[in-house]
Amino acid sequence: MKSKEWSVYFSKGSRGPSDIIAIKNDVIWLVQIKSSTRIPKIRGCEIHNLIKMSNKINNSFPILSLISPKLDCNANANSILFGNYSLNFYLLPDWKSVTFEL
């Protein structure tokens, strides 16, 4: 994201709803990151807390980032591939695939 001119701030210890806060052009992304060597898992309360946090901050969006093994098929046109893994961003609560290029 930094290479695309986002200001990126990391949450210490990753204890809150958002692991990363990213800002560009007055748009704020509150990003929760989930990764796994299989299928990433997220609890419903984590989604709820991220959305709740976003509702309190003007012009912010709750984003879920999933890092998982790359599939043989391209299941998502917005996937960012690196090595044997893919990175995807989803706007919650609709699970709409998004790209971080504004």
C-alpha positions in Angstrom: 0.0 0.0 0.0 2.9 2.3 0.7 4.1 1.9 -2.9 0.7 3.2 -4.0 1.1 6.3 -1.8 -1.0 5.2 1.2 0.0 6.3 4.7 0.0 3.1 6.7 -0.1 2.7 10.4 0.2 -0.6 12.2 -1.6 -1.5 15.4 0.8 -2.6 18.1 0.1 -6.1 19.2 -2.8 -6.3 16.9 -5.3 -6.4 19.8 -8.0 -4.1 18.4 -10.5 -4.5 15.5 -8.0 -3.1 13.0 -4.5 -4.4 12.4 -3.7 -1.6 9.9 -5.0 1.9 9.4 -4.4 3.2 5.9 -5.1 6.7 4.7 -5.1 8.1 1.2 -7.0 11.2 -0.3 -9.0 11.5 2.9 -10.2 7.9 2.7 -9.5 5.7 5.7 -9.3 1.9 5.5 -9.5 0.0 8.8 -7.9 -3.3 7.8 -8.2 -6.6 9.7 -5.7 -9.1 8.3 -6.3 -12.9 8.4 -3.8 -15.4 7.1 -3.5 -19.2 7.0 -1.8 -21.9 5.1 -5.2 -23.3 4.5 -8.4 -21.2 4.7 -8.2 -18.0 6.8 -10.8 -17.9 9.6 -12.5 -14.9 11.2 -15.1 -14.8 13.9 -18.3 -13.0 13.5 -17.6 -10.7 16.5 -14.3 -9.6 14.8 -16.3 -8.5 11.7 -18.9 -6.8 13.9 -16.2 -4.9 15.9 -14.5 -3.8 12.7 -17.7 -2.5 11.2 -18.7 -0.8 14.5 -15.3 0.9 14.7 -15.7 2.1 11.1 -19.1 3.5 11.8 -17.6 5.8 14.4 -15.0 7.3 12.1 -16.0 9.6 9.2 -15.0 8.5 5.7 -13.6 5.1 7.0 -14.3 1.7 5.6 -14.0 -1.7 7.2 -11.7 -3.9 5.1 -10.9 -7.6 5.6 -7.6 -8.7 4.1 -7.1 -12.4 3.5 -3.8 -14.0 2.8 -4.0 -17.6 1.6 -2.3 -20.2 -0.6 -2.6 -19.3 -4.3 -5.3 -21.3 -6.1 -4.8 -22.9 -9.5 -7.7 -20.9 -10.8 -8.0 -17.1 -10.4 -11.1 -16.9 -8.2 -10.8 -13.1 -7.7 -9.8 -10.7 -10.4 -8.4 -8.3 -7.7 -6.1 -10.9 -6.2 -2.5 -9.8 -5.6 -0.2 -12.8 -6.2 3.1 -13.2 -4.4 5.0 -16.4 -4.3 2.6 -19.2 -3.5 0.1 -16.9 -1.8 -2.6 -14.5 -2.8 -3.7 -11.3 -1.1 -7.4 -10.1 -1.3 -9.2 -7.2 0.2 -13.0 -7.2 1.0 -15.2 -4.3 1.9 -17.5 -5.4 4.8 -20.3 -6.2 5.5 -21.0 -7.0 1.8 -17.8 -8.9 1.2 -17.2 -6.8 -2.0 -13.8 -7.4 -3.5 -11.8 -4.2 -3.6 -8.4 -3.0 -4.8 -6.4 -0.4 -2.9 -5.7 1.7 -6.0 -7.8 4.9 -5.6 
